[in-house]
Amino acid sequence: MSKLLIVAFQPSDIAQLSGFAKKLGLPFDILLLTGSPAQGYGANRLFVGSLPELPPADALAKAVQPIAANYTHIASVSSMSSKDSLARLAGLLDAAMVTDVLDLESPTVFKRPMVAGSIVATVEVLAFPVVLTVRPAGFGTTDPGGMVEQTPATLTLEGRASRLSATSRGGSRPDLGQASVVVSGGRPLKDAATFENVIGGLADALGGAVGATRAAVDSGIAPNELQVGQTGKIVAPDLYIAAGISGSTQHMAGIKDSKVIVAINKDPDAPIFEAADFGLVADLFDAIPEFRAAIGK
Ligand SMILES: Cc1cc2nc3c(=O)[nH]c(=O)nc-3n(C[C@H](O)[C@H](O)[C@H](O)COP(=O)(O)OP(=O)(O)OC[C@H]3O[C@@H](n4cnc5c(N)ncnc54)[C@H](O)[C@@H]3O)c2cc1C
């Protein structure tokens, strides 16, 4: 019988994948890797991994394999970490893999972006199991439901690599790939201090994450892990604020699933205005302090 396992890297992944699970229409269980669960969203069972932190991808894939082997469908929220680990899991399970699922027609037919999002491909899976990474934006969330039966999961961590240390550069800001608000800045931000002050300041005022264009990253204005786009992170927040960003195809490929895009650009002909829901033709160094003052009120 077909059955789905949601591999949740953190508790918020469960809500994010609830709409996908509902549309897939299969009975499902959840494996929560880190953190404490809140609600079950219609799952039958919840395996609680209680990992203090995420291990390297090869160790995680091996640890998840014995549980995942009992399912036809294994799915996670699309992120750098999930693609890293789940690709290895697919290899261990000899499974098909479909990444960045945007929508589905049936438990075997999925839609995913290709060529930096300019094409949406419909792909059919011919054999099970299938490992999926899902972009949740198009699926919505369902009613949280009540608590479900919880079972401690035995995750044995053995891999060819071990992490010696990890340094977070994101501070207390939400994860870029999961945040409901993202404020991104581009080339005109001048230097790292200005970027942090202007873009970071607005993001903090809104409780959001910070993103950047490749031009900003390449110029040393923003750290590499903040790059959004075709060769950076894919984001799908409720609100994406793009300040001093021209709107290249490569950048837009990473933000097109955002619910509302607000663009601030001093050039009224900037391509970003074609995709933006709200556009402000202004100098960002005037507009953002005004905006922050208004938030303060
Ligand atoms: C293979 C490949 C992959 C790529 N992958 C990515 C990717 O993943 N992500 C990505 O972002 N890019 C990517 N790029 C680069 C992309 O093509 C663009 O060069 C880049 O996105 C431009 O960044 P930008 O908008 O910051 O800079 P620019 O294109 O220089 O735009 C700056 C904008 O700021 C406006 N501006 C200037 N001053 C102000 C001010 N004071 N106030 C308000 N507005 C102002 C200007 O009018 C302009 O529109 C890739 C390119 C290639 C070839």
The ligand as a Gaussian input file, in Angstrom:
#p B3LYP/6-31G(d) Opt

LIG

0 1
 C       24.809000      31.572000     -14.675000
 C       24.358000      32.748000     -13.847000
 C       23.730000      32.511000     -12.632000
 C       23.308000      33.587000     -11.860000
 N       22.666000      33.341000     -10.670000
 C       22.202000      34.391000      -9.965000
 C       21.474000      34.159000      -8.740000
 O       21.300000      33.032000      -8.273000
 N       20.994000      35.234000      -8.078000
 C       21.180000      36.528000      -8.543000
 O       20.710000      37.465000      -7.879000
 N       21.858000      36.749000      -9.668000
 C       22.393000      35.726000     -10.377000
 N       23.101000      35.981000     -11.492000
 C       23.464000      37.392000     -11.802000
 C       22.351000      38.157000     -12.482000
 O       22.454000      37.957000     -13.900000
 C       22.479000      39.677000     -12.212000
 O       23.744000      40.126000     -12.608000
 C       22.267000      40.047000     -10.749000
 O       21.097000      39.455000     -10.251000
 C       22.142000      41.570000     -10.641000
 O       22.144000      41.941000      -9.301000
 P       21.571000      43.370000      -8.818000
 O       20.128000      43.445000      -9.172000
 O       21.977000      43.538000      -7.404000
 O       22.457000      44.402000      -9.645000
 P       22.119000      45.313000     -10.882000
 O       21.629000      44.517000     -12.017000
 O       23.305000      46.167000     -11.070000
 O       20.895000      46.208000     -10.408000
 C       20.961000      47.173000      -9.408000
 C       19.622000      47.900000      -9.405000
 O       19.609000      48.818000      -8.327000
 C       18.991000      50.028000      -8.761000
 N       19.526000      51.090000      -7.906000
 C       20.772000      51.646000      -7.929000
 N       20.913000      52.527000      -6.929000
 C       19.727000      52.537000      -6.249000
 C       19.255000      53.246000      -5.120000
 N       20.047000      54.117000      -4.446000
 N       17.989000      53.030000      -4.709000
 C       17.160000      52.170000      -5.373000
 N       17.564000      51.475000      -6.466000
 C       18.841000      51.641000      -6.882000
 C       19.342000      50.156000     -10.215000
 O       18.362000      50.952000     -10.885000
 C       19.326000      48.711000     -10.677000
 O       18.049000      48.334000     -11.168000
 C       23.543000      34.925000     -12.299000
 C       24.161000      35.144000     -13.531000
 C       24.576000      34.073000     -14.281000
 C       25.243000      34.347000     -15.602000

